[in-house]
Amino acid sequence: MINNIVLRKFSILFWLIFCLTIYPSFSHAAAWVQEKGKSFFSLQLYYYQTEDAFDSDGNKEKRGGVFRKTEINPYLEYGLTDNDTLVANLFYDWLYDGEPEPSENNHGLADIELGWRRLETPAKMATKTTAIKVTR
């Protein structure tokens, strides 16, 4: 009996929070565009290192050397108008593969995404068009 009451209260709370977050006027994320002349910048750094790999059966095994990846990710939005925002999402990678022979270093641009986000009124929904997306 108590479990059913708790479950029902949890279910009601879950659906209430879900509905409030998807309704644009409550979530304040309806437009997803910057105001004219305003910008947003985010810089993230990722680091990954391993000495393990997985074979074709999904079993973990030693690689025979270390693999490292360091990645920097600048993300920029700029409001051209109150309805239009330019978006740039860039990645630059430094890779090191220290397998016994030969060990290699590599670096360069990785996934590049340049786009344009437009606020569609009166529905207050945003659409995004990716102008250029390069993945290597």
C-alpha positions as CSV (number, residue, x, y, z in Angstrom):
1,M,0.0,0.0,0.0
2,I,2.7,2.5,1.0
3,N,4.8,1.6,-2.1
4,N,1.8,2.4,-4.4
5,I,1.4,5.8,-2.7
6,V,5.1,6.6,-3.0
7,L,5.2,5.4,-6.6
8,R,2.1,7.5,-7.5
9,K,3.5,10.7,-5.9
10,F,6.8,10.1,-7.7
11,S,5.0,9.6,-11.0
12,I,3.0,12.8,-10.6
13,L,6.1,14.7,-9.6
14,F,8.1,13.3,-12.6
15,W,5.4,14.2,-15.1
16,L,5.0,17.7,-13.6
17,I,8.7,18.4,-13.9
18,F,8.8,16.9,-17.4
19,C,5.9,19.1,-18.6
20,L,7.4,22.2,-17.1
21,T,10.8,21.7,-18.7
22,I,9.4,21.1,-22.2
23,Y,7.0,24.0,-22.1
24,P,9.0,27.0,-23.6
25,S,7.6,29.8,-21.5
26,F,8.5,28.0,-18.2
27,S,11.9,26.6,-19.2
28,H,13.2,30.0,-20.7
29,A,15.0,27.9,-23.3
30,A,12.4,28.4,-26.0
31,A,14.5,30.5,-28.4
32,W,18.0,29.2,-28.0
33,V,19.3,32.4,-29.8
34,Q,21.4,35.2,-28.6
35,E,20.2,38.8,-28.6
36,K,21.6,41.1,-31.3
37,G,25.3,41.9,-30.5
38,K,25.4,39.5,-27.5
39,S,27.6,36.4,-27.5
40,F,28.3,33.2,-25.5
41,F,31.7,31.5,-25.3
42,S,32.6,28.2,-23.7
43,L,35.9,26.5,-23.6
44,Q,36.3,22.9,-22.7
45,L,39.4,20.7,-22.3
46,Y,39.2,16.9,-22.5
47,Y,42.0,14.4,-21.7
48,Y,41.9,10.7,-22.2
49,Q,44.6,8.0,-21.6
50,T,44.6,4.3,-21.8
51,E,46.9,1.3,-22.1
52,D,44.0,-1.1,-22.9
53,A,42.0,-1.9,-26.0
54,F,39.1,-4.2,-26.9
55,D,39.3,-7.1,-29.4
56,S,36.5,-7.9,-31.8
57,D,34.7,-10.0,-29.2
58,G,34.7,-7.2,-26.7
59,N,37.4,-8.6,-24.4
60,K,39.7,-6.1,-22.8
61,E,43.4,-6.5,-23.6
62,K,46.7,-4.6,-23.3
63,R,47.7,-2.5,-26.3
64,G,51.4,-2.8,-25.8
65,G,51.8,1.0,-25.3
66,V,49.9,4.1,-24.1
67,F,47.4,6.1,-26.1
68,R,46.7,9.7,-25.2
69,K,44.2,12.2,-26.5
70,T,44.0,15.8,-25.4
71,E,41.3,17.9,-27.0
72,I,40.3,21.6,-26.7
73,N,36.8,22.6,-27.7
74,P,35.9,26.3,-28.1
75,Y,32.2,27.0,-28.6
76,L,30.9,30.4,-29.7
77,E,27.5,31.9,-30.3
78,Y,27.0,35.4,-31.7
79,G,23.6,37.2,-32.1
80,L,23.4,38.8,-35.6
81,T,19.8,39.9,-34.9
82,D,17.3,39.1,-32.2
83,N,16.2,36.2,-34.3
84,D,19.5,35.0,-35.9
85,T,22.6,33.5,-34.2
86,L,25.8,32.3,-35.7
87,V,27.3,29.2,-34.0
88,A,30.9,27.8,-34.2
89,N,31.8,24.6,-32.5
90,L,35.5,23.7,-33.0
91,F,37.8,20.9,-31.8
92,Y,41.6,20.7,-31.9
93,D,43.2,17.3,-31.0
94,W,46.6,16.2,-29.9
95,L,47.1,12.5,-30.2
96,Y,49.9,10.2,-29.1
97,D,50.1,6.5,-29.8
98,G,53.0,4.9,-28.0
99,E,52.7,1.4,-29.3
100,P,56.1,-0.2,-29.5
101,E,56.8,0.4,-33.2
102,P,56.3,3.0,-34.5
103,S,55.1,5.5,-31.9
104,E,53.3,8.5,-33.4
105,N,52.3,12.0,-32.5
106,N,49.5,13.8,-34.4
107,H,47.6,17.0,-34.0
108,G,45.1,19.2,-35.9
109,L,41.6,20.3,-36.3
110,A,39.0,17.7,-35.7
111,D,35.2,18.1,-35.9
112,I,34.3,21.6,-37.1
113,E,30.7,22.8,-37.1
114,L,29.6,26.2,-38.3
115,G,25.9,27.0,-38.2
116,W,23.1,29.4,-38.1
117,R,20.3,29.3,-35.6
118,R,17.0,31.1,-36.4
119,L,14.1,31.9,-34.0
120,E,10.8,31.0,-35.7
121,T,8.0,33.2,-34.4
122,P,5.2,33.1,-33.2
123,A,5.8,29.4,-32.1
124,K,9.0,30.5,-30.4
125,M,10.8,27.5,-31.7
126,A,14.4,27.6,-32.9
127,T,15.7,25.9,-36.0
128,K,19.4,25.3,-36.7
129,T,21.1,24.9,-40.0
130,T,24.6,23.5,-40.1
131,A,26.4,25.3,-42.9
132,I,29.7,23.4,-42.6
133,K,30.4,20.2,-40.7
134,V,33.8,18.6,-41.2
135,T,34.6,15.4,-39.5
136,R,37.9,13.6,-39.9
